[in-house]
Amino acid sequence: MKSPFTFKHIAPSNSINHNETAIFLLHGLGSNEEDLLQLIEPLKGKCHIFSLRGPITHHPGFAFYTFEEEGKPTREVLDRMISFTLDFVKEAIDEYKLDRNKVYIIGFNQGAVVAQTLALFLGNEIAGTVALSGFVPEFVKNEYRKTNLENARIFISHGEYDYDYPITWGEGSKQFFEEYSAHVTFKTYPVGHGVSPENLQDLLSFIEINKIN
């Protein structure tokens, strides 16, 4: 692939080279491409996994965008990042002969912001979007073009005691996508800014329900 991203690719154990399932992982602020792999450990070998590294250095790891303050990404940086990430997904679909109807995008923190924004462009063309402790920026809600989101499948989760990204941000994402007739699964958990075992199980159930195999 010709993408500017640094990324990790794990291929399925028995690749059939066409119409295959894929998961794209987008990490949180200060992390890297290794971070979210642990979440989908049971799915390794069953599908293509592409874990992207944010291109911006942010100690001790990387970021997908800069921000003025939490909840307010720098517009021009996020705009470019969404364009690059969308190109990456489309190029991977073509090069690895993936089935769009079996593509999932999973993000945590900043990665959840990117994942939900990508959903506006990919809509119901992909199998599902998973947003763990994220939000949809206001300028994205108000100014970005929306494709057909009717029946798009979106899993949104949030910690009830999340003081980094308030739970109201997750509730706002739920309301936003429901207004465009997306099929939203919204779950909250008695934790802070993280992914609990129950959250992880619900995430995996969401993917299995949508027939990853």
Backbone as JSON, one array per atom type, in Angstrom:
{
  "sequence": "MKSPFTFKHIAPSNSINHNETAIFLLHGLGSNEEDLLQLIEPLKGKCHIFSLRGPITHHPGFAFYTFEEEGKPTREVLDRMISFTLDFVKEAIDEYKLDRNKVYIIGFNQGAVVAQTLALFLGNEIAGTVALSGFVPEFVKNEYRKTNLENARIFISHGEYDYDYPITWGEGSKQFFEEYSAHVTFKTYPVGHGVSPENLQDLLSFIEINKIN",
  "N": [[0.83, -1.21, 0.0], [0.36, 2.34, -0.56], [0.07, 4.16, 1.41], [0.58, 6.94, 3.7], [0.54, 6.24, 6.33], [1.93, 4.61, 9.21], [1.44, 1.29, 9.99], [0.06, -1.76, 11.36], [-0.45, -4.93, 10.04], [-2.37, -7.77, 10.24], [-2.94, -10.79, 8.85], [-5.64, -13.04, 7.92], [-5.72, -16.5, 9.0], [-6.37, -18.45, 7.12], [-6.46, -17.35, 4.28], [-8.63, -16.41, 1.65], [-8.4, -14.7, -0.34], [-10.35, -13.03, -1.49], [-13.29, -11.04, -1.06], [-13.12, -10.77, 1.78], [-13.3, -10.41, 5.4], [-12.61, -7.51, 7.42], [-11.0, -5.62, 10.0], [-10.47, -2.39, 11.14], [-8.36, -0.61, 13.22], [-8.15, 2.1, 15.48], [-6.25, 3.93, 17.54], [-6.04, 5.58, 20.84], [-5.26, 8.89, 22.22], [-1.82, 9.5, 22.62], [-1.05, 6.87, 22.43], [-0.38, 3.85, 20.51], [-0.11, 1.75, 17.53], [-0.15, -0.82, 18.57], [-1.83, -0.95, 20.7], [-4.76, -1.42, 20.69], [-4.99, -3.98, 19.78], [-5.2, -5.99, 21.65], [-7.85, -5.95, 22.35], [-9.27, -7.32, 20.44], [-8.35, -9.88, 20.42], [-9.57, -12.52, 20.36], [-10.39, -12.6, 17.72], [-8.28, -12.7, 16.04], [-6.68, -14.11, 13.26], [-9.04, -14.81, 12.07], [-9.8, -12.84, 10.35], [-8.79, -9.99, 8.35], [-6.72, -7.64, 9.96], [-6.12, -4.31, 10.48], [-4.15, -2.09, 12.03], [-3.78, 1.17, 12.76], [-1.29, 3.71, 13.15], [-1.35, 6.85, 14.67], [-0.29, 9.83, 13.03], [0.93, 11.93, 14.34], [3.29, 12.93, 16.69], [2.9, 12.38, 20.12], [3.7, 12.38, 23.27], [3.38, 9.57, 25.47], [3.3, 8.36, 22.99], [1.45, 8.52, 20.1], [-0.75, 10.64, 18.1], [-3.89, 11.27, 16.42], [-4.85, 13.71, 15.73], [-4.46, 17.24, 16.43], [-5.5, 19.49, 19.08], [-7.45, 22.21, 20.38], [-8.55, 22.3, 22.9], [-9.78, 19.65, 25.05], [-12.24, 17.92, 23.3], [-12.41, 19.69, 21.23], [-11.2, 19.43, 18.35], [-8.5, 20.49, 16.18], [-9.56, 22.01, 13.35], [-8.52, 22.02, 10.6], [-6.54, 20.08, 10.78], [-7.9, 17.74, 11.53], [-9.59, 17.51, 9.32], [-7.76, 16.87, 7.24], [-6.78, 14.47, 8.26], [-9.03, 12.8, 8.28], [-9.49, 12.59, 5.54], [-7.11, 11.27, 4.71], [-7.34, 8.89, 6.17], [-9.72, 7.79, 5.25], [-8.96, 7.32, 2.6], [-7.03, 5.38, 3.1], [-8.57, 3.21, 4.08], [-10.18, 2.67, 1.81], [-8.2, 2.02, -0.07], [-7.1, -0.27, 1.09], [-9.32, -1.97, 0.98], [-9.53, -2.36, -1.78], [-6.93, -3.37, -2.47], [-6.65, -5.68, -0.9], [-8.84, -7.05, -1.57], [-11.28, -6.9, -0.1], [-14.52, -7.35, 1.42], [-16.79, -4.86, 1.48], [-19.11, -4.96, 2.99], [-18.31, -6.41, 5.12], [-16.61, -4.99, 6.67], [-15.25, -3.45, 9.51], [-14.84, -0.66, 11.65], [-13.01, 0.33, 14.37], [-12.56, 2.4, 17.14], [-10.88, 4.09, 19.84], [-11.14, 6.74, 22.21], [-9.4, 9.38, 20.78], [-9.34, 7.88, 18.45], [-11.94, 6.94, 18.36], [-13.29, 9.25, 17.75], [-12.35, 9.73, 15.15], [-13.29, 7.37, 13.94], [-16.11, 7.62, 14.15], [-16.5, 9.9, 12.63], [-15.65, 9.0, 10.13], [-17.74, 7.3, 9.64], [-19.7, 8.92, 8.63], [-19.05, 9.18, 6.0], [-18.82, 6.58, 5.05], [-21.08, 5.31, 5.89], [-23.84, 3.09, 5.6], [-22.44, 1.34, 4.06], [-20.52, -0.23, 5.14], [-19.92, -2.9, 7.53], [-20.0, -2.19, 10.26], [-19.46, 0.32, 12.83], [-17.45, 1.05, 15.61], [-17.33, 2.91, 18.49], [-15.49, 3.73, 21.14], [-15.66, 5.4, 24.02], [-15.75, 8.14, 22.92], [-16.53, 10.99, 20.8], [-18.51, 13.13, 18.66], [-17.27, 15.77, 16.9], [-18.46, 19.18, 17.01], [-18.29, 20.75, 14.65], [-18.13, 18.78, 12.78], [-20.62, 17.54, 13.02], [-22.25, 19.65, 12.18], [-21.29, 20.63, 9.72], [-20.08, 18.75, 8.03], [-20.47, 16.69, 5.15], [-23.04, 14.25, 4.84], [-23.39, 10.84, 4.15], [-25.61, 8.15, 3.17], [-26.97, 7.17, 6.08], [-28.92, 5.57, 7.0], [-29.9, 2.79, 8.78], [-27.22, 2.2, 9.17], [-24.81, 0.52, 11.14], [-23.88, 1.12, 14.38], [-21.89, 0.97, 17.2], [-21.73, 2.38, 20.3], [-19.98, 3.16, 23.18], [-19.49, 4.09, 26.63], [-17.88, 5.24, 29.62], [-19.43, 5.61, 32.77], [-18.27, 7.17, 34.68], [-16.45, 8.78, 33.41], [-14.13, 11.18, 33.29], [-12.49, 12.38, 31.54], [-13.56, 12.38, 28.91], [-16.64, 13.45, 29.06], [-19.66, 11.66, 29.85], [-21.87, 12.73, 28.62], [-20.98, 13.42, 26.11], [-20.84, 11.0, 24.75], [-23.54, 10.35, 24.81], [-24.46, 12.4, 23.22], [-23.4, 11.65, 20.75], [-24.85, 9.31, 20.27], [-27.48, 10.38, 20.02], [-27.1, 12.03, 17.78], [-26.48, 10.21, 15.63], [-28.78, 8.65, 15.65], [-30.64, 10.5, 14.81], [-30.19, 10.5, 12.12], [-31.15, 8.11, 11.39], [-29.58, 5.88, 11.86], [-28.68, 2.58, 13.02], [-28.26, 2.27, 16.23], [-26.35, 0.98, 18.86], [-26.11, 1.57, 22.16], [-24.15, 1.69, 24.98], [-23.42, 1.89, 28.45], [-21.05, 1.92, 31.16], [-19.99, 1.2, 34.55], [-17.43, 2.65, 34.91], [-14.34, 4.54, 34.42], [-12.48, 6.36, 32.06], [-12.08, 4.17, 29.89], [-11.97, 0.67, 28.85], [-14.02, -1.73, 29.97], [-14.2, -5.22, 31.1], [-16.84, -6.09, 30.6], [-17.66, -4.27, 28.7], [-15.9, -4.94, 26.64], [-16.8, -7.54, 26.04], [-19.36, -6.97, 25.08], [-18.68, -5.49, 22.84], [-17.4, -7.45, 21.25], [-19.56, -9.14, 20.91], [-21.26, -7.55, 19.4], [-19.83, -7.43, 17.0], [-19.79, -10.16, 16.3], [-22.51, -10.64, 16.02], [-22.96, -9.28, 13.71], [-21.88, -11.02, 11.94], [-18.98, -11.86, 11.46], [-17.56, -14.0, 10.48]],
  "CA": [[0.0, 0.0, 0.0], [1.11, 3.58, -0.69], [-0.4, 5.07, 2.45], [1.59, 7.55, 4.56], [0.41, 5.72, 7.68], [2.58, 3.42, 9.75], [0.35, 0.44, 10.45], [0.32, -3.18, 11.53], [-1.44, -5.75, 9.34], [-2.41, -9.2, 10.59], [-3.79, -11.45, 7.86], [-6.33, -14.25, 8.42], [-4.93, -17.74, 8.91], [-6.69, -19.14, 5.87], [-6.93, -16.31, 3.37], [-9.2, -16.88, 0.39], [-8.0, -13.67, -1.3], [-11.42, -12.2, -2.03], [-14.49, -10.85, -0.23], [-12.8, -11.12, 3.15], [-13.64, -9.51, 6.49], [-11.49, -6.72, 7.92], [-11.2, -4.7, 11.11], [-9.52, -1.28, 11.19], [-8.23, -0.15, 14.6], [-7.67, 3.48, 15.63], [-5.92, 4.07, 18.96], [-6.3, 6.84, 21.52], [-4.21, 9.89, 22.38], [-0.61, 9.08, 23.31], [-0.84, 5.43, 22.31], [0.19, 3.44, 19.22], [-0.82, 0.72, 16.78], [-0.2, -2.08, 19.31], [-2.7, -0.82, 21.86], [-6.11, -1.99, 20.62], [-4.96, -5.36, 19.32], [-5.63, -6.86, 22.75], [-9.31, -5.98, 22.44], [-9.86, -8.25, 19.47], [-7.52, -11.1, 20.44], [-10.3, -13.71, 19.9], [-10.69, -12.53, 16.29], [-7.05, -12.83, 15.26], [-6.68, -15.31, 12.43], [-10.34, -14.96, 11.43], [-10.05, -11.75, 9.43], [-7.7, -9.02, 8.23], [-6.7, -6.6, 10.98], [-5.24, -3.19, 10.15], [-4.08, -1.19, 13.17], [-3.07, 2.36, 12.29], [-0.62, 4.6, 14.09], [-1.55, 8.27, 14.4], [0.94, 10.39, 12.45], [1.43, 13.06, 15.13], [3.94, 12.51, 17.93], [2.3, 12.9, 21.35], [4.3, 11.54, 24.31], [4.49, 8.69, 25.09], [3.02, 7.68, 21.72], [1.07, 9.29, 18.92], [-2.11, 11.18, 18.05], [-4.45, 11.4, 15.08], [-5.09, 15.12, 15.45], [-4.2, 18.18, 17.51], [-6.75, 20.06, 19.58], [-7.36, 23.44, 21.16], [-8.85, 21.76, 24.23], [-10.5, 18.4, 24.88], [-13.55, 18.09, 22.67], [-12.35, 20.66, 20.14], [-10.07, 19.16, 17.46], [-8.11, 21.51, 15.22], [-10.38, 21.69, 12.16], [-7.76, 21.69, 9.4], [-5.8, 18.84, 11.01], [-8.86, 16.63, 11.47], [-10.03, 17.41, 7.93], [-6.74, 16.12, 6.49], [-6.69, 13.11, 8.8], [-10.19, 12.03, 7.8], [-9.24, 12.31, 4.12], [-6.07, 10.25, 4.62], [-7.82, 7.62, 6.72], [-10.71, 7.27, 4.31], [-8.19, 6.78, 1.48], [-6.39, 4.14, 3.56], [-9.59, 2.15, 4.12], [-10.57, 2.33, 0.44], [-7.08, 1.36, -0.72], [-7.01, -1.61, 1.66], [-10.43, -2.75, 0.43], [-9.18, -2.72, -3.16], [-5.71, -4.18, -2.57], [-6.81, -6.99, -0.26], [-10.1, -7.63, -2.07], [-12.17, -7.02, 1.04], [-15.95, -7.14, 1.23], [-17.21, -3.67, 2.24], [-20.17, -5.35, 3.94], [-17.68, -7.12, 6.23], [-15.58, -4.09, 7.19], [-15.55, -2.8, 10.79], [-13.87, 0.34, 12.1], [-13.07, 0.41, 15.82], [-11.69, 3.43, 17.67], [-10.98, 4.48, 21.24], [-10.66, 8.09, 22.48], [-9.28, 10.06, 19.49], [-9.7, 6.93, 17.41], [-13.4, 6.89, 18.28], [-13.69, 10.48, 17.04], [-12.07, 9.48, 13.74], [-14.19, 6.3, 13.48], [-17.47, 8.14, 13.97], [-16.48, 10.83, 11.5], [-15.59, 8.17, 8.93], [-19.07, 6.72, 9.42], [-20.5, 9.85, 7.83], [-18.69, 8.97, 4.6], [-18.98, 5.18, 4.68], [-22.48, 5.0, 6.15], [-24.23, 1.68, 5.69], [-21.66, 0.54, 3.11], [-19.67, -1.15, 5.88], [-20.66, -3.72, 8.48], [-20.24, -1.53, 11.52], [-18.51, 1.24, 13.43], [-17.41, 0.94, 17.06], [-16.75, 4.1, 19.11], [-15.27, 3.51, 22.56], [-15.31, 6.62, 24.75], [-15.42, 9.21, 21.98], [-17.54, 12.02, 20.57], [-18.54, 13.69, 17.31], [-17.05, 17.22, 17.01], [-19.59, 20.0, 16.59], [-18.18, 21.16, 13.24], [-18.43, 17.59, 11.98], [-22.08, 17.4, 13.04], [-22.95, 20.75, 11.51], [-20.76, 21.05, 8.43], [-19.62, 17.65, 7.17], [-21.46, 16.02, 4.3], [-23.43, 12.94, 5.34], [-23.89, 9.87, 3.19], [-26.79, 7.46, 3.67], [-26.72, 6.52, 7.36], [-30.07, 4.76, 7.39], [-29.56, 1.41, 9.14], [-25.8, 2.0, 9.46], [-24.69, -0.09, 12.46], [-22.88, 1.82, 15.18], [-21.81, 0.61, 18.62], [-21.15, 3.47, 21.06], [-19.91, 2.86, 24.6], [-18.91, 5.17, 27.42], [-17.83, 5.05, 31.06], [-20.31, 6.5, 33.52], [-17.43, 8.05, 35.49], [-15.39, 9.25, 32.52], [-13.9, 12.61, 33.51], [-11.72, 12.88, 30.4], [-14.6, 12.64, 27.92], [-17.89, 13.27, 29.81], [-20.63, 10.72, 29.27], [-22.79, 13.49, 27.78], [-20.44, 13.39, 24.75], [-21.3, 9.74, 24.16], [-24.99, 10.48, 24.61], [-24.64, 13.28, 22.07], [-23.13, 10.84, 19.55], [-26.03, 8.45, 20.09], [-28.59, 11.19, 19.5], [-26.75, 12.49, 16.44], [-26.63, 9.16, 14.64], [-30.18, 8.24, 15.59], [-31.36, 11.48, 14.01], [-30.0, 10.14, 10.72], [-31.74, 6.77, 11.23], [-28.61, 4.79, 12.03], [-29.04, 1.58, 14.02], [-27.26, 2.54, 17.27], [-26.28, 0.25, 20.11], [-25.45, 2.47, 23.11], [-23.92, 1.01, 26.26], [-22.6, 2.59, 29.44], [-20.47, 1.0, 32.15], [-19.57, 1.92, 35.76], [-15.98, 2.8, 34.88], [-13.88, 5.83, 33.95], [-12.14, 6.45, 30.64], [-11.44, 2.9, 29.54], [-12.82, -0.41, 28.33], [-14.19, -2.76, 30.99], [-14.44, -6.56, 30.54], [-18.2, -6.16, 30.08], [-17.64, -3.48, 27.46], [-15.2, -5.75, 25.63], [-17.68, -8.63, 25.63], [-20.43, -6.41, 24.26], [-18.06, -5.14, 21.56], [-17.22, -8.69, 20.48], [-20.9, -9.63, 20.56], [-21.73, -6.69, 18.31], [-19.15, -7.87, 15.78], [-20.25, -11.5, 15.96], [-23.89, -10.54, 15.56], [-22.91, -8.84, 12.34], [-21.34, -12.11, 11.12], [-17.62, -11.64, 11.01], [-17.03, -15.18, 9.78]],
  "C": [[0.86, 1.25, 0.0], [0.75, 4.6, 0.38], [0.76, 5.68, 3.24], [1.55, 7.02, 5.99], [1.44, 4.63, 7.97], [1.45, 2.57, 10.31], [0.81, -1.0, 10.6], [-0.8, -3.96, 10.86], [-1.29, -7.2, 9.78], [-3.41, -9.86, 9.66], [-4.52, -12.64, 8.5], [-5.5, -15.49, 8.18], [-5.14, -18.45, 7.58], [-7.3, -18.15, 4.89], [-7.45, -16.92, 2.07], [-9.01, -15.85, -0.72], [-9.13, -12.92, -1.99], [-12.6, -12.16, -1.06], [-14.26, -11.19, 1.24], [-13.2, -10.02, 4.13], [-12.41, -8.74, 6.94], [-11.92, -5.82, 9.07], [-10.09, -3.65, 11.05], [-9.53, -0.71, 12.6], [-7.59, 1.23, 14.66], [-7.48, 3.77, 17.11], [-6.25, 5.44, 19.53], [-5.08, 7.73, 21.64], [-3.03, 9.34, 23.18], [-0.32, 7.61, 23.24], [-0.24, 5.1, 20.94], [-0.6, 2.27, 18.63], [-0.91, -0.63, 17.48], [-1.34, -2.11, 20.33], [-4.02, -1.59, 21.77], [-6.14, -3.45, 20.16], [-5.45, -6.33, 20.39], [-7.15, -6.97, 22.83], [-9.93, -7.04, 21.55], [-9.03, -9.53, 19.36], [-8.29, -12.33, 19.95], [-10.56, -13.73, 18.39], [-9.45, -12.66, 15.41], [-7.06, -14.17, 14.52], [-7.98, -15.52, 11.68], [-10.6, -13.91, 10.36], [-8.77, -10.93, 9.26], [-7.84, -8.0, 9.35], [-5.68, -5.55, 10.55], [-5.27, -2.24, 11.35], [-3.19, -0.02, 12.8], [-2.42, 3.13, 13.43], [-0.92, 6.05, 13.7], [-0.25, 8.9, 13.96], [1.59, 11.51, 13.25], [2.04, 12.54, 16.42], [3.29, 13.19, 19.13], [2.75, 11.96, 22.48], [3.24, 10.87, 25.19], [4.3, 7.96, 23.76], [2.68, 8.66, 20.62], [-0.38, 9.76, 19.02], [-2.58, 11.24, 16.6], [-4.73, 12.86, 14.72], [-4.66, 15.96, 16.65], [-5.53, 18.79, 17.96], [-6.48, 21.31, 20.4], [-7.59, 23.13, 22.64], [-9.64, 20.49, 24.0], [-11.89, 18.66, 24.32], [-13.56, 19.04, 21.5], [-11.12, 20.41, 19.27], [-9.76, 20.36, 16.57], [-8.72, 21.15, 13.87], [-9.53, 21.23, 10.97], [-6.97, 20.38, 9.54], [-6.74, 17.64, 10.91], [-9.35, 16.43, 10.04], [-9.05, 16.55, 7.12], [-6.68, 14.67, 6.95], [-7.85, 12.24, 8.32], [-9.99, 11.66, 6.33], [-8.22, 11.19, 3.96], [-6.58, 8.88, 5.08], [-8.86, 6.98, 5.82], [-10.01, 6.66, 3.1], [-7.53, 5.46, 1.86], [-7.38, 2.98, 3.53], [-9.96, 1.71, 2.7], [-9.45, 1.59, -0.29], [-6.93, -0.07, -0.21], [-8.11, -2.52, 1.12], [-10.09, -3.24, -0.98], [-8.0, -3.69, -3.21], [-5.89, -5.58, -2.01], [-8.13, -7.66, -0.63], [-11.07, -7.91, -0.92], [-13.62, -6.79, 0.64], [-16.36, -5.95, 2.09], [-18.25, -4.01, 3.3], [-19.64, -6.15, 5.11], [-16.53, -6.3, 6.82], [-16.09, -3.42, 8.47], [-14.45, -1.8, 11.1], [-14.08, 0.53, 13.6], [-12.09, 1.46, 16.32], [-11.94, 3.7, 19.14], [-10.44, 5.9, 21.39], [-10.57, 8.86, 21.16], [-9.67, 9.14, 18.34], [-11.2, 6.79, 17.24], [-13.96, 8.12, 17.57], [-13.51, 10.28, 15.54], [-13.05, 8.44, 13.19], [-15.59, 6.82, 13.22], [-17.55, 9.13, 12.82], [-16.43, 10.07, 10.18], [-16.96, 7.57, 8.61], [-19.95, 7.63, 8.59], [-20.24, 9.67, 6.34], [-18.98, 7.54, 4.14], [-20.4, 4.67, 4.95], [-22.78, 3.53, 6.3], [-23.53, 0.81, 4.66], [-20.75, -0.46, 3.83], [-20.5, -1.87, 6.94], [-20.95, -3.0, 9.78], [-19.11, -0.62, 11.96], [-18.61, 1.1, 14.94], [-16.67, 2.15, 17.62], [-16.7, 3.91, 20.61], [-14.81, 4.81, 23.2], [-14.88, 7.75, 23.82], [-16.51, 10.26, 21.89], [-17.5, 12.41, 19.09], [-18.35, 15.2, 17.45], [-18.22, 18.02, 16.44], [-19.48, 20.4, 15.12], [-18.41, 19.99, 12.31], [-19.93, 17.41, 11.9], [-22.75, 18.42, 12.12], [-22.53, 21.0, 10.07], [-20.33, 19.92, 7.5], [-20.78, 17.09, 6.36], [-21.76, 14.64, 4.87], [-23.89, 12.06, 4.18], [-25.12, 9.2, 3.79], [-26.45, 6.69, 4.95], [-27.88, 5.65, 7.81], [-29.67, 3.31, 7.57], [-28.06, 1.14, 9.26], [-25.68, 1.49, 10.9], [-23.54, 0.56, 13.23], [-23.01, 1.41, 16.64], [-21.07, 1.73, 19.34], [-21.15, 3.08, 22.54], [-19.19, 3.98, 25.33], [-18.92, 4.8, 28.9], [-18.69, 6.07, 31.79], [-19.52, 7.51, 34.36], [-16.23, 8.56, 34.68], [-15.25, 10.77, 32.7], [-12.98, 13.21, 32.44], [-12.66, 13.3, 29.28], [-15.94, 12.41, 28.62], [-18.89, 12.38, 29.08], [-21.64, 11.44, 28.38], [-22.3, 13.54, 26.33], [-20.87, 12.11, 24.03], [-22.79, 9.77, 23.88], [-25.29, 11.37, 23.42], [-24.39, 12.54, 20.76], [-24.32, 9.95, 19.23], [-27.17, 9.22, 19.46], [-28.33, 11.62, 18.07], [-26.99, 11.41, 15.39], [-28.07, 8.65, 14.53], [-31.02, 9.22, 14.78], [-31.25, 11.2, 12.51], [-30.38, 8.68, 10.46], [-30.72, 5.64, 11.24], [-29.13, 3.82, 13.09], [-27.95, 1.64, 15.1], [-27.43, 1.61, 18.46], [-25.48, 1.12, 21.08], [-25.37, 1.8, 24.47], [-23.08, 1.89, 27.17], [-22.17, 1.59, 30.51], [-19.97, 1.79, 33.35], [-18.05, 2.0, 35.88], [-15.64, 4.23, 34.46], [-13.61, 5.8, 32.46], [-11.35, 5.21, 30.24], [-12.45, 1.9, 29.05], [-12.86, -1.52, 29.37], [-14.36, -4.13, 30.33], [-15.84, -6.7, 29.95], [-18.32, -5.41, 28.76], [-17.0, -4.29, 26.34], [-16.09, -6.88, 25.13], [-18.81, -8.13, 24.75], [-19.91, -6.0, 22.88], [-17.93, -6.38, 20.67], [-18.57, -9.27, 20.06], [-21.47, -8.83, 19.4], [-21.12, -7.14, 16.99], [-19.64, -9.25, 15.35], [-21.67, -11.49, 15.43], [-23.92, -10.13, 14.09], [-22.1, -9.77, 11.44], [-19.95, -11.82, 10.57], [-17.08, -12.82, 10.2], [-17.7, -15.37, 8.43]]
}
